[in-house]
Amino acid sequence: MPTYDFICNNCEKRFEVFMTFSEYGKKAVNCTYCQSDNVRRRMTKVRIAKSDSNRLESAADDFSGMDGIENDPKALARMMRKMGGEMGEDLPSEFNEVVDRLEAGQSPEEIEAVLPELGGDDESGDE
């Protein structure tokens, strides 16, 4: 069921209303704060839903042909920021710290030496 955003013309608060497409324009909408019917529709940004794989493929396409990226920390940082943004999730603060260090020109090896806990868990035996 779609969410519609409204603004109350009386109390000027924003609120959302869930209703079906067929209800929109027919069902009365009242402010959830002051119950006024003096409301107007708030237009929001259009969002296009993509699957996780489509987002990652799109980001990967932007960086195809970037041979030697591992030798360019700043380019690697740009790719990581783009991929992180495409994930659409909150990433841990460590991710931002690594990307900030790459943008400053530190190599992945230098970062791993300073932040060894980010290098992975060696207990599994996988390397």
Secondary structure in CASP SS format (residue, H / E / C, confidence):
PFRMAT SS
TARGET T0000
AUTHOR 0000-0000-0000
METHOD secondary structure of the structure
MODEL  1
M C 1.00
P C 1.00
T E 1.00
Y E 1.00
D E 1.00
F E 1.00
I E 1.00
C E 1.00
N C 1.00
N C 1.00
C C 1.00
E C 1.00
K C 1.00
R E 1.00
F E 1.00
E E 1.00
V E 1.00
F E 1.00
M C 1.00
T C 1.00
F C 1.00
S C 1.00
E C 1.00
Y C 1.00
G C 1.00
K C 1.00
K C 1.00
A C 1.00
V C 1.00
N C 1.00
C C 1.00
T C 1.00
Y C 1.00
C C 1.00
Q C 1.00
S C 1.00
D C 1.00
N C 1.00
V E 1.00
R E 1.00
R E 1.00
R C 1.00
M C 1.00
T C 1.00
K C 1.00
V C 1.00
R C 1.00
I C 1.00
A C 1.00
K C 1.00
S C 1.00
D H 1.00
S H 1.00
N H 1.00
R H 1.00
L H 1.00
E H 1.00
S H 1.00
A H 1.00
A H 1.00
D H 1.00
D H 1.00
F C 1.00
S C 1.00
G C 1.00
M C 1.00
D C 1.00
G C 1.00
I H 1.00
E H 1.00
N H 1.00
D C 1.00
P H 1.00
K H 1.00
A H 1.00
L H 1.00
A H 1.00
R H 1.00
M H 1.00
M H 1.00
R H 1.00
K H 1.00
M H 1.00
G H 1.00
G H 1.00
E H 1.00
M H 1.00
G C 1.00
E C 1.00
D C 1.00
L C 1.00
P C 1.00
S H 1.00
E H 1.00
F H 1.00
N H 1.00
E H 1.00
V H 1.00
V H 1.00
D H 1.00
R H 1.00
L H 1.00
E H 1.00
A C 1.00
G C 1.00
Q C 1.00
S C 1.00
P H 1.00
E H 1.00
E H 1.00
I H 1.00
E H 1.00
A H 1.00
V H 1.00
L C 1.00
P H 1.00
E H 1.00
L H 1.00
G H 1.00
G C 1.00
D C 1.00
D H 1.00
E H 1.00
S H 1.00
G C 1.00
D C 1.00
E C 1.00
END
